[in-house]
């Protein structure tokens, strides 16, 4: 069975939503439209159950929500590296040895129990509440991803 590993350096399947969430900590608040918001996931550490930064979630539906943490962790070399026998799940990937690498990314690994077609979501909320200003109609989202 062919395995697909999707390493996300900034996002792969990205869904942007602007509706208000019940919990403010679940989303990224945009206070100034001229200030870039960047995320490289390096701050999540090496744990298998790493909590995702605010505004990000992983899921198998087409809606923001799902899970706000990873379920597995693996590196590209050394102890804890991905192999042909690695189990599927929402991954906290590292470039190098998992336990010590600070270069992190999130993604998924499919297997017979963890089916493909997963998504990475980003939810944003504009916080200026100025009715005289037009709503944001355009966003520039840049991402880098690696599929192995």
C-alpha positions in Angstrom: 0.0 0.0 0.0 1.3 3.3 -1.0 1.9 5.8 1.9 1.6 9.5 1.6 3.4 11.8 4.0 2.5 15.4 3.9 4.9 17.7 5.7 3.6 21.1 6.2 5.9 23.9 6.7 3.2 26.5 6.7 0.1 24.7 5.5 -1.1 22.3 2.9 -4.9 22.2 2.5 -5.7 25.6 3.9 -9.2 26.8 4.7 -9.7 30.4 5.8 -12.8 31.4 7.6 -13.8 34.8 9.0 -16.8 33.9 11.1 -16.7 34.6 14.9 -15.9 31.6 17.1 -17.2 31.0 20.6 -13.7 30.8 22.1 -11.4 33.7 21.1 -8.3 31.6 21.7 -9.3 29.3 18.9 -8.6 31.9 16.2 -6.1 34.4 15.0 -7.2 38.0 15.5 -6.3 40.5 12.8 -5.8 43.9 14.5 -3.8 45.6 11.7 -4.2 44.6 8.1 -0.7 45.9 7.2 1.0 43.6 9.7 1.9 40.1 8.4 1.0 37.1 10.5 3.5 34.3 10.2 3.7 30.8 11.6 6.4 28.2 11.2 5.3 25.8 14.0 8.8 25.7 15.5 7.3 26.7 18.9 5.2 23.5 19.4 8.1 21.3 20.7 8.6 17.7 20.0 5.7 16.0 21.9 3.4 13.6 20.1 0.4 15.5 21.5 1.7 19.0 20.7 -0.8 21.8 21.0 -1.2 23.8 17.7 -0.8 27.5 17.7 -3.9 29.7 18.1 -6.0 29.7 14.9 -4.9 26.3 13.6 -6.7 23.0 13.6 -6.4 19.6 11.9 -9.4 17.6 10.8 -11.1 15.2 8.4 -14.1 17.4 7.6 -14.4 20.6 5.6 -14.9 22.8 8.7 -12.6 24.4 11.2 -12.5 22.5 14.4 -11.5 18.9 14.5 -8.4 18.6 16.8 -6.1 21.3 18.1 -3.2 19.0 18.8 -1.1 16.4 17.0 -1.4 12.7 17.8 2.1 11.5 16.8 5.6 12.9 16.5 8.6 11.8 14.3 11.8 13.1 12.8 13.5 12.6 9.5 16.6 10.9 11.0 17.9 9.2 14.2 15.8 7.9 17.1 12.1 8.4 16.4 12.5 8.8 12.6 9.7 8.0 10.2 9.9 4.5 8.6 7.8 2.3 6.4 6.1 1.0 9.5 5.2 4.3 11.0 1.6 4.6 12.1 -0.8 7.1 10.6 -2.0 10.1 12.5 -1.8 13.9 12.8 2.0 14.4 13.0 4.3 16.9 14.6 7.3 16.4 12.2 10.8 17.5 12.7 13.7 18.0 10.3 16.4 15.8 11.9 16.3 13.9 15.2 12.8 14.4 16.7 13.7 14.9 20.3 16.2 17.7 19.7 15.2 19.4 16.4 13.6 22.9 16.6 12.6 22.9 12.9 9.0 21.7 13.2 6.1 21.3 10.9 2.6 19.7 11.1 0.9 17.3 8.8 -0.6 13.8 8.4 0.5 10.3 7.6 -2.2 8.0 6.2 -2.3 4.2 6.8 -5.0 1.6 6.7 -6.5 2.9 10.0 -5.9 6.6 9.5 -7.5 7.3 6.1 -6.3 10.0 3.7 -8.1 13.3 2.9 -7.2 15.3 6.0 -7.0 19.1 6.2 -5.1 21.8 8.0 -7.3 24.8 8.9 -6.5 28.4 9.7 -9.2 30.6 11.2 -9.0 34.4 11.3 -11.1 37.2 12.7 -10.9 40.8 11.8 -11.0 42.8 15.0 -11.3 46.5 14.0 -15.2 46.6 13.9 -15.2 49.7 11.8 -18.5 49.7 9.7 -17.2 52.4 7.4 -14.3 50.3 6.2 -14.9 47.6 3.6 -14.5 44.1 4.8 -11.3 42.3 3.8 -11.9 40.9 0.3 -8.4 39.7 -0.5 -5.8 37.8 1.5 -2.3 36.7 0.4 -1.5 33.4 1.9 1.9 31.9 1.2 2.8 28.4 2.1 5.5 25.8 1.6 4.8 22.1 1.8 6.7 18.9 1.1 5.1 15.7 0.0 7.2 12.6 0.3 
